[in-house]
Amino acid sequence: MSAPTVPAVPSVWRLLPAGSYAGRARMMMVRSATASRRTWPAFVSGFFEPVFYLLAMGTGLGSLVGDLPGPDGQPISYAAFIAPGLLAASAMNGAVFDSTYNVFFKLHYARLYDSMLATPLGPVDVALGEIGWALLRGGLYATAFLSVMAGFGLIASPWALLALPAALSVAFAFAAVGMAATSFMRSWQDFDLVTLAVLPMFLFSTTFYPLSVYPRWLQVVVECLPLYHAVELMRGLTTGVVGLGLLGHLGYFVVMVVVGVVVASRRLETLLLR
Amino acid sequence: MVIAARPVGVSGYGLVVSDALVQARGLRKSFGAFEAVRGIDVDVAPGEVFGFLGPNGAGKSSTMRMIACVSPRSAGTLSVLGMDPGSDGPRIRARIGVVPQLDNLDAELSVRENLEIYGRYFGLPRRHVREKATELLEFAQLTERAGDTVEELSGGMKRRLTIARSLVNDPELLLLDEPTTGLDPQARHLLWDRLYRLKREGVTQIVTTHYMDEAEQLCDRLVVMDGGVIAAEGAPAELIGRYSTREVLELRFDPEHRPSAAALERHADRVEELPDRFLLYTSDGERTQGDVVGAGFVPLSSLVRRSSLEDVFLRLTGRTLVD
């Protein structure tokens, strides 16, 4: 008699509940892509937001500000300074919107995930599928925005090509954490907290001016924010000031991804498999 | 040599082996201090339509969710298609179809896409689901509406689409939770017809309902559930024979001149007093009616009907099913 064989489980999945992953997260993304054919205006509007900011602040405000010191201290134009910041912020905004409002609606109103769990799909498929879609969408926006930057002559280095995978990492991290946070929310009022977290981050994470304008204690606070690391990462790449420090910024997002995916999957399990 | 050291039919894993598609022993489900299902035994044979009948809160939906592998059991054993929902959830779900109590169709997709995308969740190839969707649209009489969004459908159409969706993986076992609640009579009859066709094709079905006529129409065998336990089990006709008389005489009286139940009791096998009427259980309703009138009672209206599962439920629990 042979003992029942247990398939080898990669160690990271052991953090997740058994039988919760069918390996079909891609099908969730097929679903989102099909659905988005009908909602393309909302899809397209996500591209214009950072472009409007770039035009308004970069050219408008930029004509008053002049040049600012870049990552290596060399002066760069104000538009070239804020463009990577806007790139990082749009990656964050898109991912947060998809993984909070949209997920909350599908979870509690459309009961979409309930219908999916009646199939072989498990909570991990749902979490990865939704996060993956937010990621894909973020990637498309980032590509479009990078093209706009190139058109305006705001890209100073071929390293900027790496800004695309960097934007994907940022979107992945924010989508994972956003979905985890959403799983704890009870009503739409809780979403004020999302705005409360996202808006100050957008304004103060060196998106629009360098860290040096703050007193030291505030600098430390800003340095802890995820968007700060995203902005610094992008700015390093688009201006071509590349060093090992950029890997440190990337590490921040790896931690966010792992924590986010594990928490989101576990919480979905408790919410959906009662 | 004697081998049968343990009870016949019980495997070493503690699961009872049988031909049953679904088998539960001492199955329980609690939510905190509240116990929704309090130890039930169920066997569902291949090819039959099995019903869970009971009022809201009887534990029907909790039982269905456990069978559908979306709710871990609190105690007892449960086997579905010979597997344990606790460890084989995805493999079981791949072979069953689920019609939930509330339609949860995908409002962002069209009618046809709802079927195709759902099929993809089962890992079915694109071309296969396309053909399957065409077939199921026909089955659900929704071919004309294939391109519409779900919002544009009527309640009955949505329900039919939900049932069609549950068939996309050619399930061996179909779970229907209150399939016709909230539908008008015409829509209900159309649905019953579709479920009957599936039965003829050999699809095993488990249905929950709080409608007596639905249970009588659809179910080969059913259990009456109340307060998380099984109150009775059998075929509809068998239950009526066991717990009720052949006929029932319903009498309504002017509230001013309403007699006591005790006064009517000698004219029937049994009398139930409801807020608006008396039910007299008897083998011959016409004769009992004559007896009652002959004894000087003057009902406002009287009606003789055949016994139904409603009467069985009333007898077993002392309450009517739908208040």
Interface residues (C-beta under 8 A of the other chain):
Chain A: A18 G19 A22 R24 M27 V30 R31 T34 A35 R38 T39 A110 R111 L112 D114 S115 M116 L117 A118 T119 P120 L121 G122 L272 L273 R274
Chain B: F31 R65 A68 V70 S71 P72 S87 D88 G89 P90 R91 R93 A94 V98 P100 L102 N104 L105 D106 A107 E108 L109 E113 I117 Y118 R120 Y121 F122 G123 T149 S166 N169
